[in-house]
Amino acid sequence: MNQDIGIFLKKAEEYLSLAIEKDKEKEYGMAKKYYIMAAKLILEAAKKSPTELKKSRIKKAEKLIQRANSLPTPIAEKKEDEKIIQLLEKPRITFDDVAGLDEVKEKIKDLIITPFLYPRIAKKWKVKTGGGVLLYGPPGTGKTLLAKAVAGELDADFFYIKASDIMSKWVGESEQRIANLFKKAREADKAVIFIDEIDALLPKRTGSYSTVMRRVVPQFLAEMDGIDSKNDRILFMAATNVPWELDPAVLRPGRFDFKFYIPLPDFEARKKIFEINLDIPKEENFDFDLLAQLSNGYSGADIKLICDEVKRKMFRMEIEGKRNLLRTEDVSEIIDRIKPSVDSKLLKKYEEFSQKR
Amino acid sequence: MAEDIVLKKFDEEIKAAKKIERKIESIYLVIVGTQDIEEYSRKLMRKIRKEKIDEKVMEFIEENRRI
């Protein structure tokens, strides 16, 4: 028995050296395969090992697979579908990384995450798990980040797709892509499917409805309904900036049971976004509160843009030998220059839609 | 007599080692030949997760037995 373990481990070591070599040479395709080969052999050894060693060997194998998964897939090896459907490594971000939105986070935790994490108890009390969540609100307010954080909290695979990428002019291809997306998600242990710009995929059925749409929309709705009845390990999330343009059939209960309005960040959230994005050398009396006040009406993405501009400005200043510590005025000047991307009319429209729901 | 036993044991060990070598070779062929290594790695990860859960169940049983 010990001899078997020895052989597996020796070979695993050989493949691991090869993997590291290929990894350094940036030959990721082969590096991935060698890492996985080494992991598989360590697992074989683990099967025959006593409990304590078994645990540490399983851990080691897991680390190697994680390394393999973190390597980029060479473009030439990517299939067309894989370029469109991005399976992201399990997101490491959690709700703590999302600034503000405390009320929404609390609701999501209560209504979605907890039943998802305790499926047996949820089943016992007939509480629904999985299903659909719609996030809507102005652009740049962190809808994608929030969806990633949900996947992070659930420790689930995260499938990200932009609705406009699914649409293809070739007959049958859009349907094929949708089928592939759901198939891949079903194969995962736990999955979050996130469809960005869902309005492009499921707009109101009007006269200008194309033939592609006529085929795609029903298939998509059927796949979503399928998630409901067959698989409670998939959470379906979607985001839109224009919820009023969605097909009303999508909004009916049973498809998107949970709809969350993601508003512009409030004072505390803006302050936190500045703090996260301005993690650079600052003067001692730097005033985040003032920046949060000045940026009322700005989205998270707007604030990120401001911070990027500030960083470039400071970089230039240091090169020119002027100054190497950030002052509050450096940021406030740029806030003055960059206007918020969401105007008050649009904001009103979101609020009205949110009240109707 | 004793020498015979040692030789027999040695023979068995070689046979077992060859069997493992063949197993490793077939694993290698599967992994290198696969078109979808991501899919293979996902499956492996699922196995690990299951293994970990089984481990926890065993630990739980062990602990309760002691109590």
Interface residues (C-beta under 8 A of the other chain):
Chain A: Q3 D4 I7 F8 K11 G29 K32 K33 I36 M37 A39 K40 L41 L43 E44 A46 T51 K54 K55 I58 A61 E62 I65 A68 N69 T73 L87 D157 E187 A188 D189
Chain B: E13 A16 A17 I20 E21 K23 I24 I27 Y28 I31 V32 T34 I37 E38 E39 Y40 S41 R42 L44 M45 R46 K47 I48 R49 E51 K52 E55
